[in-house]
């Protein structure tokens, strides 16, 4: 990655970060990129409000292109319209006093 991309990443982090000491937004604070490679970025930040010197560590991770991580996609089950109708029918016909009674059926 080139340094311009790291600067964009740093500025995006700062746009959302607040100082853990005083709670001030860090979007306009001075910063130095101490380390930047394909796996990690380390920023040194100077809070303008309380003069605290902060270190921020970021780790880059590869993300799957789908909407969910692969582990969640494997365990995901599809609910059919018949299942929804069955639940609707069970709820409509339920005459118990407690939801626990419904779950025991």
KENU-187894 format. One record per atom (N, C-alpha, C, O): chain; residue number from 1; atom name; x, y, z; residue in one letter. Coordinates in Angstrom, 1 decimal. Layout:
REM residues N
unit|pos|site|X|Y|Z|code
A|NUM|CA|X|Y|Z|A .
...
***
This chain:
REM residues 105
unit|pos|site|X|Y|Z|code
A|1|N|0.8|-1.2|0.0|X .
A|1|CA|0.0|0.0|0.0|X .
A|1|C|0.9|1.2|0.0|X .
A|1|O|2.0|1.3|0.6|X .
A|2|N|0.4|2.3|-0.7|X .
A|2|CA|1.2|3.5|-0.7|X .
A|2|C|0.8|4.4|0.5|X .
A|2|O|-0.2|4.2|1.1|X .
A|3|N|1.6|5.4|0.8|X .
A|3|CA|1.4|6.2|1.9|X .
A|3|C|0.2|7.0|1.9|X .
A|3|O|-0.4|7.3|2.9|X .
A|4|N|-0.3|7.3|0.7|X .
A|4|CA|-1.6|8.1|0.6|X .
A|4|C|-2.7|7.3|1.1|X .
A|4|O|-3.6|7.8|1.8|X .
A|5|N|-2.7|6.0|0.9|X .
A|5|CA|-3.8|5.1|1.4|X .
A|5|C|-3.8|5.1|2.9|X .
A|5|O|-4.8|5.1|3.6|X .
A|6|N|-2.5|5.0|3.5|X .
A|6|CA|-2.4|5.0|4.9|X .
A|6|C|-2.9|6.3|5.5|X .
A|6|O|-3.5|6.3|6.6|X .
A|7|N|-2.6|7.4|4.9|X .
A|7|CA|-3.1|8.7|5.4|X .
A|7|C|-4.6|8.7|5.4|X .
A|7|O|-5.3|9.3|6.3|X .
A|8|N|-5.2|8.2|4.3|X .
A|8|CA|-6.7|8.1|4.2|X .
A|8|C|-7.3|7.3|5.4|X .
A|8|O|-8.3|7.6|6.0|X .
A|9|N|-6.6|6.1|5.6|X .
A|9|CA|-7.1|5.2|6.7|X .
A|9|C|-7.0|6.0|8.0|X .
A|9|O|-7.9|5.9|8.8|X .
A|10|N|-5.8|6.6|8.3|X .
A|10|CA|-5.6|7.4|9.5|X .
A|10|C|-6.7|8.5|9.7|X .
A|10|O|-7.3|8.6|10.8|X .
A|11|N|-7.0|9.2|8.7|X .
A|11|CA|-8.0|10.3|8.7|X .
A|11|C|-9.4|9.7|9.0|X .
A|11|O|-10.2|10.4|9.6|X .
A|12|N|-9.7|8.6|8.4|X .
A|12|CA|-11.0|7.9|8.6|X .
A|12|C|-11.1|7.5|10.1|X .
A|12|O|-12.2|7.7|10.7|X .
A|13|N|-10.0|6.9|10.6|X .
A|13|CA|-10.0|6.5|12.0|X .
A|13|C|-10.3|7.7|12.9|X .
A|13|O|-11.1|7.7|13.8|X .
A|14|N|-9.5|8.8|12.6|X .
A|14|CA|-9.6|10.0|13.4|X .
A|14|C|-11.0|10.7|13.3|X .
A|14|O|-11.5|11.3|14.3|X .
A|15|N|-11.7|10.6|12.2|X .
A|15|CA|-13.0|11.2|12.1|X .
A|15|C|-14.0|10.6|13.0|X .
A|15|O|-15.0|11.2|13.3|X .
A|16|N|-13.7|9.3|13.5|X .
A|16|CA|-14.7|8.6|14.3|X .
A|16|C|-14.2|8.5|15.8|X .
A|16|O|-15.0|8.1|16.6|X .
A|17|N|-13.0|8.8|16.0|X .
A|17|CA|-12.4|8.6|17.4|X .
A|17|C|-12.6|9.8|18.3|X .
A|17|O|-12.7|10.9|17.9|X .
A|18|N|-12.6|9.4|19.6|X .
A|18|CA|-12.6|10.5|20.6|X .
A|18|C|-11.5|10.1|21.6|X .
A|18|O|-11.0|9.0|21.7|X .
A|19|N|-11.0|11.2|22.3|X .
A|19|CA|-9.9|11.0|23.3|X .
A|19|C|-10.4|10.2|24.5|X .
A|19|O|-11.5|10.6|25.0|X .
A|20|N|-9.8|9.2|24.9|X .
A|20|CA|-10.2|8.4|26.0|X .
A|20|C|-10.1|9.1|27.3|X .
A|20|O|-10.7|8.8|28.4|X .
A|21|N|-9.3|10.2|27.4|X .
A|21|CA|-9.0|10.9|28.6|X .
A|21|C|-10.1|12.0|28.8|X .
A|21|O|-10.6|12.2|29.9|X .
A|22|N|-10.4|12.8|27.8|X .
A|22|CA|-11.3|13.9|27.9|X .
A|22|C|-12.5|13.8|27.1|X .
A|22|O|-13.5|14.6|27.3|X .
A|23|N|-12.6|12.9|26.2|X .
A|23|CA|-13.8|12.7|25.3|X .
A|23|C|-13.9|13.6|24.1|X .
A|23|O|-14.9|13.6|23.4|X .
A|24|N|-12.9|14.4|23.9|X .
A|24|CA|-12.9|15.4|22.8|X .
A|24|C|-12.7|14.6|21.4|X .
A|24|O|-12.0|13.6|21.4|X .
A|25|N|-13.4|15.1|20.4|X .
A|25|CA|-13.2|14.4|19.1|X .
A|25|C|-11.8|14.6|18.6|X .
A|25|O|-11.2|15.7|18.8|X .
A|26|N|-11.2|13.6|17.9|X .
A|26|CA|-9.8|13.7|17.5|X .
A|26|C|-9.7|14.0|16.0|X .
A|26|O|-8.6|13.9|15.4|X .
A|27|N|-10.8|14.3|15.3|X .
A|27|CA|-10.7|14.5|13.9|X .
A|27|C|-9.7|15.5|13.4|X .
A|27|O|-9.2|15.4|12.3|X .
A|28|N|-9.4|16.6|14.2|X .
A|28|CA|-8.5|17.6|13.7|X .
A|28|C|-7.1|17.6|14.4|X .
A|28|O|-6.3|18.5|14.3|X .
A|29|N|-6.9|16.5|15.2|X .
A|29|CA|-5.6|16.4|16.0|X .
A|29|C|-4.4|16.1|15.1|X .
A|29|O|-4.6|15.6|14.0|X .
A|30|N|-3.3|16.5|15.6|X .
A|30|CA|-2.0|16.1|14.9|X .
A|30|C|-1.7|14.7|15.1|X .
A|30|O|-2.0|14.1|16.2|X .
A|31|N|-1.2|14.0|14.1|X .
A|31|CA|-0.8|12.6|14.2|X .
A|31|C|0.4|12.3|13.4|X .
A|31|O|0.7|13.0|12.4|X .
A|32|N|1.1|11.2|13.8|X .
A|32|CA|2.2|10.7|13.1|X .
A|32|C|1.9|9.2|12.8|X .
A|32|O|1.4|8.5|13.7|X .
A|33|N|2.2|8.7|11.7|X .
A|33|CA|2.1|7.3|11.4|X .
A|33|C|3.5|6.7|11.7|X .
A|33|O|4.5|6.9|11.0|X .
A|34|N|3.5|5.9|12.8|X .
A|34|CA|4.7|5.3|13.3|X .
A|34|C|5.1|4.0|12.6|X .
A|34|O|6.3|3.7|12.3|X .
A|35|N|4.1|3.3|12.2|X .
A|35|CA|4.3|2.0|11.5|X .
A|35|C|3.1|1.8|10.5|X .
A|35|O|1.9|2.0|10.9|X .
A|36|N|3.4|1.4|9.3|X .
A|36|CA|2.3|1.1|8.4|X .
A|36|C|2.9|0.0|7.4|X .
A|36|O|3.8|0.3|6.7|X .
A|37|N|2.2|-1.1|7.4|X .
A|37|CA|2.5|-2.1|6.4|X .
A|37|C|1.2|-2.8|6.0|X .
A|37|O|0.1|-2.3|6.4|X .
A|38|N|1.3|-3.9|5.3|X .
A|38|CA|0.1|-4.6|4.8|X .
A|38|C|-0.8|-5.2|5.9|X .
A|38|O|-1.9|-5.6|5.6|X .
A|39|N|-0.3|-5.3|7.1|X .
A|39|CA|-1.0|-5.9|8.2|X .
A|39|C|-1.4|-5.0|9.4|X .
A|39|O|-2.3|-5.3|10.1|X .
A|40|N|-0.6|-3.9|9.5|X .
A|40|CA|-0.8|-3.1|10.7|X .
A|40|C|-0.5|-1.7|10.5|X .
A|40|O|0.3|-1.3|9.6|X .
A|41|N|-1.2|-0.8|11.3|X .
A|41|CA|-0.9|0.6|11.3|X .
A|41|C|-0.9|1.1|12.7|X .
A|41|O|-1.7|0.7|13.5|X .
A|42|N|0.1|1.9|13.1|X .
A|42|CA|0.2|2.4|14.4|X .
A|42|C|0.3|3.9|14.3|X .
A|42|O|1.2|4.5|13.6|X .
A|43|N|-0.6|4.6|15.0|X .
A|43|CA|-0.7|6.1|15.0|X .
A|43|C|-0.3|6.7|16.3|X .
A|43|O|-0.7|6.1|17.4|X .
A|44|N|0.4|7.8|16.3|X .
A|44|CA|0.6|8.5|17.6|X .
A|44|C|-0.2|9.8|17.4|X .
A|44|O|0.0|10.6|16.5|X .
A|45|N|-1.1|10.0|18.4|X .
A|45|CA|-2.0|11.2|18.3|X .
A|45|C|-1.8|12.1|19.4|X .
A|45|O|-1.4|11.7|20.5|X .
A|46|N|-2.0|13.4|19.1|X .
A|46|CA|-1.9|14.5|20.2|X .
A|46|C|-3.3|15.1|20.3|X .
A|46|O|-3.7|15.8|19.4|X .
A|47|N|-3.9|14.9|21.4|X .
A|47|CA|-5.2|15.5|21.7|X .
A|47|C|-5.0|17.0|21.9|X .
A|47|O|-4.2|17.4|22.7|X .
A|48|N|-5.7|17.8|21.1|X .
A|48|CA|-5.7|19.3|21.2|X .
A|48|C|-6.3|19.8|22.5|X .
A|48|O|-5.9|20.9|23.0|X .
A|49|N|-7.2|19.1|23.1|X .
A|49|CA|-8.0|19.6|24.2|X .
A|49|C|-7.2|19.3|25.5|X .
A|49|O|-7.1|20.3|26.3|X .
A|50|N|-6.7|18.1|25.8|X .
A|50|CA|-6.1|17.8|27.0|X .
A|50|C|-4.6|17.5|26.9|X .
A|50|O|-3.9|17.2|27.9|X .
A|51|N|-4.0|17.7|25.7|X .
A|51|CA|-2.6|17.5|25.4|X .
A|51|C|-2.1|16.0|25.7|X .
A|51|O|-0.9|15.8|25.9|X .
A|52|N|-3.0|15.1|25.7|X .
A|52|CA|-2.6|13.7|25.9|X .
A|52|C|-2.0|13.2|24.6|X .
A|52|O|-2.4|13.5|23.5|X .
A|53|N|-1.0|12.3|24.8|X .
A|53|CA|-0.3|11.6|23.7|X .
A|53|C|-0.9|10.2|23.7|X .
A|53|O|-0.7|9.5|24.6|X .
A|54|N|-1.5|9.8|22.6|X .
A|54|CA|-2.1|8.5|22.5|X .
A|54|C|-1.5|7.7|21.4|X .
A|54|O|-1.0|8.2|20.4|X .
A|55|N|-1.6|6.4|21.5|X .
A|55|CA|-1.2|5.4|20.5|X .
A|55|C|-2.4|4.7|20.0|X .
A|55|O|-3.2|4.2|20.9|X .
A|56|N|-2.6|4.6|18.7|X .
A|56|CA|-3.7|3.8|18.2|X .
A|56|C|-3.1|2.7|17.3|X .
A|56|O|-2.3|3.0|16.4|X .
A|57|N|-3.5|1.5|17.6|X .
A|57|CA|-3.0|0.3|16.8|X .
A|57|C|-4.2|-0.2|16.0|X .
A|57|O|-5.3|-0.4|16.5|X .
A|58|N|-4.0|-0.4|14.7|X .
A|58|CA|-5.0|-1.0|13.8|X .
A|58|C|-4.4|-2.2|13.1|X .
A|58|O|-3.3|-2.2|12.7|X .
A|59|N|-5.2|-3.3|13.0|X .
A|59|CA|-4.8|-4.5|12.3|X .
A|59|C|-5.7|-4.7|11.1|X .
A|59|O|-6.9|-4.7|11.3|X .
A|60|N|-5.1|-4.9|10.0|X .
A|60|CA|-5.9|-5.2|8.8|X .
A|60|C|-6.2|-6.7|8.7|X .
A|60|O|-5.3|-7.5|8.9|X .
A|61|N|-7.4|-7.0|8.4|X .
A|61|CA|-7.8|-8.4|8.2|X .
A|61|C|-8.5|-8.5|6.9|X .
A|61|O|-9.3|-7.7|6.5|X .
A|62|N|-8.3|-9.7|6.2|X .
A|62|CA|-9.1|-9.9|5.0|X .
A|62|C|-10.5|-10.3|5.3|X .
A|62|O|-10.8|-11.0|6.3|X .
A|63|N|-11.4|-9.7|4.6|X .
A|63|CA|-12.8|-10.0|4.8|X .
A|63|C|-13.4|-10.7|3.6|X .
A|63|O|-13.0|-10.4|2.5|X .
A|64|N|-14.3|-11.6|3.9|X .
A|64|CA|-14.9|-12.3|2.8|X .
A|64|C|-15.8|-11.4|2.0|X .
A|64|O|-16.3|-10.4|2.6|X .
A|65|N|-16.0|-11.6|0.7|X .
A|65|CA|-16.8|-10.7|-0.1|X .
A|65|C|-18.3|-10.8|0.1|X .
A|65|O|-19.0|-9.8|-0.3|X .
A|66|N|-18.8|-11.8|0.8|X .
A|66|CA|-20.2|-11.9|1.0|X .
A|66|C|-20.6|-11.0|2.1|X .
A|66|O|-19.8|-10.3|2.7|X .
A|67|N|-21.9|-10.9|2.4|X .
A|67|CA|-22.4|-10.1|3.5|X .
A|67|C|-22.0|-10.6|4.9|X .
A|67|O|-21.9|-9.8|5.8|X .
A|68|N|-21.8|-11.9|5.0|X .
A|68|CA|-21.5|-12.5|6.3|X .
A|68|C|-20.2|-13.2|6.3|X .
A|68|O|-19.8|-13.7|5.2|X .
A|69|N|-19.5|-13.4|7.4|X .
A|69|CA|-18.4|-14.3|7.4|X .
A|69|C|-18.8|-15.7|7.1|X .
A|69|O|-19.9|-16.1|7.3|X .
A|70|N|-17.8|-16.4|6.5|X .
A|70|CA|-18.1|-17.8|6.1|X .
A|70|C|-18.7|-18.7|7.2|X .
A|70|O|-19.6|-19.5|6.9|X .
A|71|N|-18.2|-18.5|8.4|X .
A|71|CA|-18.7|-19.4|9.5|X .
A|71|C|-20.2|-19.2|9.7|X .
A|71|O|-20.9|-20.1|9.9|X .
A|72|N|-20.6|-17.9|9.6|X .
A|72|CA|-22.1|-17.7|9.8|X .
A|72|C|-22.9|-18.2|8.6|X .
A|72|O|-24.0|-18.6|8.8|X .
A|73|N|-22.3|-18.1|7.4|X .
A|73|CA|-23.0|-18.5|6.2|X .
A|73|C|-23.3|-20.0|6.2|X .
A|73|O|-24.4|-20.5|5.8|X .
A|74|N|-22.3|-20.8|6.7|X .
A|74|CA|-22.5|-22.3|6.8|X .
A|74|C|-23.6|-22.7|7.7|X .
A|74|O|-24.4|-23.6|7.4|X .
A|75|N|-23.7|-22.0|8.9|X .
A|75|CA|-24.6|-22.4|9.9|X .
A|75|C|-26.0|-21.8|9.7|X .
A|75|O|-26.9|-22.1|10.4|X .
A|76|N|-26.2|-20.9|8.7|X .
A|76|CA|-27.4|-20.3|8.5|X .
A|76|C|-28.4|-21.2|7.9|X .
A|76|O|-28.1|-22.0|6.9|X .
A|77|N|-29.7|-21.1|8.4|X .
A|77|CA|-30.7|-22.0|7.9|X .
A|77|C|-31.8|-21.1|7.3|X .
A|77|O|-32.1|-20.0|7.7|X .
A|78|N|-32.4|-21.6|6.2|X .
A|78|CA|-33.4|-20.9|5.5|X .
A|78|C|-34.8|-21.3|6.1|X .
A|78|O|-35.1|-22.4|6.4|X .
A|79|N|-35.6|-20.3|6.4|X .
A|79|CA|-37.0|-20.5|6.9|X .
A|79|C|-37.9|-20.5|5.8|X .
A|79|O|-38.0|-19.5|5.0|X .
A|80|N|-38.7|-21.6|5.6|X .
A|80|CA|-39.6|-21.7|4.5|X .
A|80|C|-40.9|-21.0|4.9|X .
A|80|O|-41.2|-20.7|6.0|X .
A|81|N|-41.7|-20.6|3.8|X .
A|81|CA|-43.0|-20.0|4.1|X .
A|81|C|-43.9|-20.9|4.9|X .
A|81|O|-44.7|-20.5|5.7|X .
A|82|N|-43.8|-22.3|4.7|X .
A|82|CA|-44.6|-23.2|5.5|X .
A|82|C|-44.3|-23.1|7.0|X .
A|82|O|-45.2|-23.2|7.8|X .
A|83|N|-43.0|-22.9|7.3|X .
A|83|CA|-42.6|-22.8|8.7|X .
A|83|C|-43.3|-21.6|9.3|X .
A|83|O|-43.7|-21.6|10.4|X .
A|84|N|-43.2|-20.5|8.6|X .
A|84|CA|-43.8|-19.2|9.1|X .
A|84|C|-45.3|-19.4|9.3|X .
A|84|O|-45.8|-18.9|10.3|X .
A|85|N|-46.0|-20.0|8.3|X .
A|85|CA|-47.4|-20.2|8.5|X .
A|85|C|-47.7|-21.1|9.7|X .
A|85|O|-48.7|-20.9|10.4|X .
A|86|N|-46.9|-22.1|9.9|X .
A|86|CA|-47.1|-23.0|11.1|X .
A|86|C|-46.9|-22.3|12.4|X .
A|86|O|-47.7|-22.5|13.3|X .
A|87|N|-45.9|-21.4|12.4|X .
A|87|CA|-45.7|-20.6|13.7|X .
A|87|C|-46.9|-19.6|13.9|X .
A|87|O|-47.4|-19.5|15.0|X .
A|88|N|-47.4|-19.0|12.8|X .
A|88|CA|-48.5|-18.1|12.8|X .
A|88|C|-49.7|-18.9|13.4|X .
A|88|O|-50.5|-18.3|14.2|X .
A|89|N|-50.0|-20.0|12.8|X .
A|89|CA|-51.1|-20.9|13.3|X .
A|89|C|-51.0|-21.3|14.7|X .
A|89|O|-52.0|-21.2|15.5|X .
A|90|N|-49.8|-21.7|15.1|X .
A|90|CA|-49.6|-22.1|16.5|X .
A|90|C|-49.8|-20.9|17.5|X .
A|90|O|-50.4|-21.1|18.5|X .
A|91|N|-49.4|-19.7|17.1|X .
A|91|CA|-49.6|-18.5|17.9|X .
A|91|C|-51.1|-18.1|18.0|X .
A|91|O|-51.6|-17.8|19.0|X .
A|92|N|-51.8|-18.3|16.9|X .
A|92|CA|-53.2|-17.9|16.8|X .
A|92|C|-54.0|-18.9|17.7|X .
A|92|O|-55.0|-18.5|18.4|X .
A|93|N|-53.7|-20.2|17.7|X .
A|93|CA|-54.4|-21.2|18.5|X .
A|93|C|-54.0|-21.3|19.9|X .
A|93|O|-54.6|-22.0|20.7|X .
A|94|N|-52.9|-20.6|20.3|X .
A|94|CA|-52.4|-20.7|21.6|X .
A|94|C|-53.3|-20.2|22.7|X .
A|94|O|-53.8|-19.1|22.6|X .
A|95|N|-53.6|-21.0|23.7|X .
A|95|CA|-54.5|-20.6|24.8|X .
A|95|C|-53.9|-20.7|26.2|X .
A|95|O|-54.6|-20.6|27.2|X .
A|96|N|-52.6|-20.8|26.2|X .
A|96|CA|-51.9|-20.9|27.5|X .
A|96|C|-51.7|-19.5|28.2|X .
A|96|O|-52.1|-18.5|27.6|X .
A|97|N|-51.2|-19.6|29.4|X .
A|97|CA|-51.1|-18.4|30.1|X .
A|97|C|-49.7|-17.8|30.0|X .
A|97|O|-49.5|-16.6|30.2|X .
A|98|N|-48.7|-18.6|29.6|X .
A|98|CA|-47.3|-18.2|29.6|X .
A|98|C|-46.7|-18.6|28.3|X .
A|98|O|-47.1|-19.6|27.7|X .
A|99|N|-45.7|-17.9|27.8|X .
A|99|CA|-45.0|-18.2|26.6|X .
A|99|C|-44.3|-19.6|26.8|X .
A|99|O|-44.1|-20.3|25.8|X .
A|100|N|-43.9|-19.9|28.0|X .
A|100|CA|-43.2|-21.2|28.3|X .
A|100|C|-44.1|-22.3|27.9|X .
A|100|O|-43.6|-23.4|27.4|X .
A|101|N|-45.5|-22.2|28.1|X .
A|101|CA|-46.4|-23.2|27.6|X .
A|101|C|-46.3|-23.4|26.1|X .
A|101|O|-46.4|-24.6|25.7|X .
A|102|N|-46.2|-22.4|25.4|X .
A|102|CA|-46.1|-22.5|23.9|X .
A|102|C|-44.9|-23.2|23.5|X .
A|102|O|-44.9|-24.0|22.6|X .
A|103|N|-43.7|-22.9|24.1|X .
A|103|CA|-42.5|-23.4|23.7|X .
A|103|C|-42.4|-24.9|24.1|X .
A|103|O|-41.6|-25.7|23.5|X .
A|104|N|-43.2|-25.4|25.0|X .
A|104|CA|-43.2|-26.8|25.4|X .
A|104|C|-43.9|-27.7|24.4|X .
A|104|O|-43.8|-28.9|24.4|X .
A|105|N|-44.7|-27.1|23.5|X .
A|105|CA|-45.5|-27.9|22.5|X .
A|105|C|-44.6|-28.4|21.4|X .
A|105|O|-45.1|-29.1|20.5|X .
***
